[in-house]
Amino acid sequence: MAVSIIIRRSVKDETMAGRLAPLIVQLRSRATVQPGFLTDQTFSCLDCEGEYLIISTWNSLEDWNKWMHSEERMAIQRQVDELLGEKTLYRYYEAVVGGIPPRFSPDS
């Protein structure tokens, strides 16, 4: 089943945005040729200036993890996090089919 990766980044000013843009273009263009990549969308927050949300959809979590942990991606991501001054936030989601309730671990 396909998974969606939610990526959140906060950009503090136009100078930072200008320096960040080429790195994001590199990540996006390289992701699109990875096995298992399906699509992505980028959203700009309307009520929290400078916040961006990316929804990246992959065939499987395994496909995403291969890309996420690749040296190629990690090298660019380190530059992004250094520029932002914080770690990028990632969340992993899968579609809930037919109203089936979400799974919870026994420790929840």
C-alpha positions as CSV (number, residue, x, y, z in Angstrom):
1,M,0.0,0.0,0.0
2,A,1.3,3.5,-0.8
3,V,2.5,5.7,2.0
4,S,2.6,9.5,2.2
5,I,5.5,11.2,3.9
6,I,4.7,14.6,5.5
7,I,7.7,16.9,5.6
8,R,7.6,20.2,7.4
9,R,10.1,23.0,7.2
10,S,10.1,26.6,8.6
11,V,11.9,29.3,6.7
12,K,12.7,32.4,8.7
13,D,13.3,35.0,5.9
14,E,13.7,35.7,2.2
15,T,17.5,35.4,2.4
16,M,17.2,31.9,3.9
17,A,14.5,31.0,1.3
18,G,16.8,32.0,-1.5
19,R,19.6,29.8,-0.2
20,L,17.3,26.9,0.5
21,A,15.5,26.8,-2.8
22,P,18.4,25.2,-4.8
23,L,18.7,22.5,-2.2
24,I,15.0,21.7,-2.3
25,V,15.1,21.6,-6.1
26,Q,17.9,19.0,-5.8
27,L,16.0,16.9,-3.3
28,R,12.8,17.0,-5.4
29,S,14.5,16.3,-8.8
30,R,16.5,13.4,-7.4
31,A,13.5,11.9,-5.5
32,T,11.4,11.8,-8.7
33,V,13.7,9.2,-10.3
34,Q,13.9,6.9,-7.3
35,P,12.3,3.5,-7.4
36,G,8.9,3.7,-5.7
37,F,8.4,7.4,-6.0
38,L,4.8,8.3,-7.0
39,T,4.2,12.1,-6.5
40,D,4.7,15.1,-4.3
41,Q,3.1,18.4,-3.6
42,T,4.4,21.4,-1.7
43,F,2.1,23.7,0.3
44,S,2.8,27.1,1.8
45,C,1.0,27.8,5.1
46,L,-1.6,30.6,4.9
47,D,-1.7,31.4,8.6
48,C,1.9,30.7,9.6
49,E,4.3,32.6,7.4
50,G,7.4,30.7,6.3
51,E,6.1,27.3,7.0
52,Y,6.0,24.7,4.2
53,L,4.5,21.3,4.1
54,I,5.5,18.7,1.5
55,I,3.5,15.5,0.9
56,S,5.6,12.9,-0.9
57,T,3.9,9.7,-1.9
58,W,5.8,6.4,-2.4
59,N,4.8,2.8,-3.3
60,S,6.0,1.6,0.1
61,L,7.7,2.7,3.3
62,E,10.7,0.6,2.2
63,D,11.0,2.6,-1.0
64,W,11.0,5.8,1.0
65,N,13.5,4.5,3.6
66,K,15.9,3.6,0.8
67,W,15.8,7.1,-0.5
68,M,15.7,8.7,3.0
69,H,18.8,6.9,4.1
70,S,20.8,7.2,0.9
71,E,24.1,9.0,1.1
72,E,23.0,11.2,-1.8
73,R,19.9,12.5,0.1
74,M,21.5,12.6,3.5
75,A,24.2,14.9,2.2
76,I,21.7,17.4,0.8
77,Q,19.5,17.1,3.9
78,R,22.4,17.9,6.2
79,Q,22.8,21.2,4.3
80,V,19.1,22.0,4.5
81,D,19.0,21.4,8.3
82,E,22.2,23.4,8.8
83,L,20.7,26.3,6.9
84,L,17.4,26.1,8.8
85,G,19.1,25.7,12.1
86,E,16.8,22.8,13.0
87,K,16.0,19.3,11.9
88,T,13.3,18.8,9.3
89,L,10.2,17.1,10.7
90,Y,9.0,13.9,9.0
91,R,5.8,11.9,9.6
92,Y,4.7,8.7,7.8
93,Y,1.1,8.0,6.9
94,E,-0.9,5.3,5.1
95,A,-4.5,5.6,3.9
96,V,-7.2,4.2,6.1
97,V,-9.3,2.0,3.8
98,G,-13.0,1.5,4.4
99,G,-13.2,3.3,7.7
100,I,-11.0,0.7,9.4
101,P,-9.7,2.2,12.7
102,P,-6.0,3.0,13.0
103,R,-3.6,0.5,14.6
104,F,-2.3,1.3,18.0
105,S,0.7,-0.3,19.7
106,P,0.1,-2.0,23.1
107,D,2.1,0.8,24.8
108,S,-0.3,3.6,23.5
